[in-house]
Amino acid sequence: MTTLKEENSDLYAKQFSRFVKAGIESSSFEALYKAAHAAIRADPSPSPKKEKKANAAKPKRSSRKNRVQQRKTAFLKTIQSADA
């Protein structure tokens, strides 16, 4: 990180833009990792995750056919009312 900053500051700004925005420098980077590892050693149990959404059940074939029939009749009614 420091080598890239010294050699090519434009590439450094592009590659580490989120670190710069968060105020993390290469010197504090090691301390950040040590703190994270210490926290993991203190409580190694994984954090609770959000429940994932289950996909809705697909409609049965009979209900799909019924819906298509309803849409067809509605469409035919609009055509007939437009002709009249």
Order of alpha helices (4+ residues) and beta strands (2+ residues): alpha-alpha-alpha-alpha-alpha
